[in-house]
Amino acid sequence: MTPARSNGKHPGGRPSKYDPSYPKRLLTFFSQRKPYRRTKLGLQANDPPLLFDFAELVKVWPSTLEDWGRAHEEFCRALEWAKAYQRKYLVTCGVLGLTNSAITALELKNNHGYRDKQLDETPNINVSVSVTMVEGMKQVIAHRTSRLTGVLTGNGHADA
């Protein structure tokens, strides 16, 4: 029951359509949707799991799902799982080449927190590591060259 205002009147607005069964229904809705199916022609992506589809099923606006997530902790956790199922779909179908890679990348970046790897802003560290590696390679080459020269002239040992 909705609490009354301090002045004794109804708080106003339409009563929520939220039902305590919705978190479980949301998880069932998303967990039963497989990313792809096998056909005679090979693997084919299924329709992506969308919050819009669940909102349509329970007859509310998609933004209402986010409102319920803020108001009900259990539904918030269910929304997090639903988004994890969406990521699974996108990554699975993307890796298998079943979806458009550009659209998949865009969806993961804009809606799931993925980002492109940024180059390190401190190139001097990378340069010093590269120089050290180059110097090390020069030493290895010089050592192997001296061993080979010794073997060819008879002054060294082949297993040295």
C-alpha positions as CSV (number, residue, x, y, z in Angstrom):
1,M,0.0,0.0,0.0
2,T,1.3,3.5,-0.9
3,P,1.9,5.7,2.1
4,A,-0.1,8.9,2.5
5,R,1.5,12.3,2.4
6,S,2.0,14.1,5.6
7,N,-1.1,16.1,4.8
8,G,-3.1,12.8,4.7
9,K,-3.7,12.9,0.9
10,H,-2.6,10.2,-1.6
11,P,1.0,10.9,-2.9
12,G,-0.3,11.2,-6.5
13,G,0.7,9.5,-9.7
14,R,-0.3,6.2,-11.1
15,P,0.4,3.1,-8.9
16,S,3.4,1.1,-10.0
17,K,2.8,-2.0,-12.1
18,Y,5.8,-3.6,-10.4
19,D,5.3,-7.2,-9.3
20,P,7.7,-9.1,-7.0
21,S,7.8,-11.9,-9.6
22,Y,9.4,-9.7,-12.2
23,P,13.1,-10.3,-11.2
24,K,12.7,-14.0,-11.6
25,R,10.7,-13.6,-14.9
26,L,13.4,-11.2,-16.2
27,L,16.2,-13.8,-15.5
28,T,14.2,-16.6,-17.0
29,F,13.4,-14.4,-20.1
30,F,17.1,-13.7,-20.7
31,S,18.7,-17.0,-19.5
32,Q,16.6,-19.1,-21.9
33,R,17.6,-17.2,-25.0
34,K,20.5,-18.9,-26.7
35,P,22.9,-16.7,-28.8
36,Y,22.7,-18.9,-31.9
37,R,21.2,-22.0,-33.4
38,R,22.5,-24.7,-35.8
39,T,20.8,-24.9,-39.2
40,K,21.5,-26.9,-42.3
41,L,23.5,-23.9,-43.5
42,G,25.6,-23.7,-40.3
43,L,25.3,-21.4,-37.3
44,Q,22.8,-18.6,-37.3
45,A,22.4,-15.8,-34.7
46,N,19.1,-15.7,-32.8
47,D,17.4,-12.4,-32.2
48,P,19.3,-10.5,-29.5
49,P,17.9,-10.5,-26.0
50,L,16.6,-6.9,-25.4
51,L,15.2,-5.2,-22.4
52,F,12.7,-3.7,-24.8
53,D,11.2,-7.1,-25.4
54,F,10.8,-7.8,-21.7
55,A,9.2,-4.4,-21.2
56,E,6.8,-5.2,-24.0
57,L,6.0,-8.5,-22.4
58,V,5.0,-6.9,-19.0
59,K,3.4,-4.0,-20.8
60,V,5.5,-1.1,-19.6
61,W,7.8,1.5,-21.1
62,P,11.5,0.3,-21.3
63,S,12.5,3.3,-19.1
64,T,10.2,1.9,-16.4
65,L,12.5,-1.1,-16.0
66,E,15.3,1.3,-15.0
67,D,13.0,3.0,-12.6
68,W,12.2,-0.4,-11.0
69,G,15.9,-1.1,-10.8
70,R,16.5,2.0,-8.8
71,A,13.5,1.3,-6.5
72,H,13.8,-2.5,-6.0
73,E,17.2,-4.0,-5.1
74,E,16.2,-7.5,-6.3
75,F,15.1,-6.2,-9.7
76,C,18.4,-4.1,-9.9
77,R,20.4,-7.4,-9.6
78,A,18.2,-9.1,-12.2
79,L,18.8,-6.2,-14.6
80,E,22.6,-6.6,-14.1
81,W,22.2,-10.3,-14.9
82,A,20.1,-9.5,-18.0
83,K,22.8,-7.1,-19.2
84,A,25.4,-9.8,-18.6
85,Y,23.3,-12.2,-20.8
86,Q,23.2,-9.4,-23.5
87,R,27.1,-9.1,-23.3
88,K,27.3,-12.9,-23.6
89,Y,25.2,-12.8,-26.7
90,L,27.1,-10.0,-28.3
91,V,30.6,-11.5,-27.6
92,T,29.6,-15.0,-28.6
93,C,27.9,-14.0,-31.8
94,G,30.7,-11.5,-32.6
95,V,33.5,-14.0,-32.1
96,L,31.7,-16.5,-34.2
97,G,31.2,-13.9,-36.9
98,L,27.4,-14.3,-36.8
99,T,26.7,-10.6,-36.3
100,N,28.1,-7.4,-37.9
101,S,31.3,-6.7,-36.1
102,A,31.0,-2.9,-36.3
103,I,27.5,-3.0,-34.8
104,T,28.6,-5.5,-32.1
105,A,31.5,-3.3,-31.1
106,L,29.3,-0.2,-31.0
107,E,26.8,-2.0,-28.8
108,L,29.4,-3.2,-26.4
109,K,31.0,0.2,-26.1
110,N,27.9,2.2,-25.8
111,N,25.8,0.0,-23.6
112,H,28.2,-2.4,-21.8
113,G,31.2,-0.4,-20.7
114,Y,33.7,-1.8,-23.2
115,R,36.3,0.5,-24.7
116,D,39.1,0.5,-27.2
117,K,42.5,0.0,-25.6
118,Q,44.3,3.3,-25.4
119,L,48.0,3.7,-26.1
120,D,50.2,4.5,-23.1
121,E,50.7,8.2,-22.7
122,T,54.3,7.8,-21.5
123,P,56.3,6.7,-24.6
124,N,59.7,7.1,-22.9
125,I,59.0,4.0,-20.8
126,N,58.3,2.0,-24.0
127,V,61.4,3.4,-25.7
128,S,63.7,2.4,-22.9
129,V,62.3,-1.1,-22.8
130,S,62.7,-1.3,-26.6
131,V,66.3,-0.1,-26.4
132,T,67.1,-2.6,-23.7
133,M,65.6,-5.3,-25.8
134,V,67.6,-4.2,-28.8
135,E,70.8,-4.1,-26.8
136,G,70.1,-7.6,-25.4
137,M,69.5,-8.9,-28.9
138,K,72.8,-7.4,-30.1
139,Q,74.6,-9.2,-27.3
140,V,72.9,-12.5,-28.2
141,I,73.8,-12.1,-31.8
142,A,77.4,-11.1,-31.0
143,H,77.8,-14.2,-28.7
144,R,76.4,-16.5,-31.3
145,T,78.5,-15.0,-34.0
146,S,81.7,-15.4,-32.0
147,R,80.8,-19.0,-31.3
148,L,80.1,-19.7,-34.9
149,T,83.4,-18.0,-35.9
150,G,85.3,-20.1,-33.4
151,V,83.7,-23.3,-34.6
152,L,84.5,-22.4,-38.3
153,T,88.2,-21.6,-37.5
154,G,88.7,-24.5,-35.2
155,N,89.2,-22.4,-32.1
156,G,85.8,-23.0,-30.4
157,H,83.5,-25.8,-29.6
158,A,80.3,-26.5,-31.3
159,D,78.5,-27.1,-28.0
160,A,79.9,-24.1,-26.1
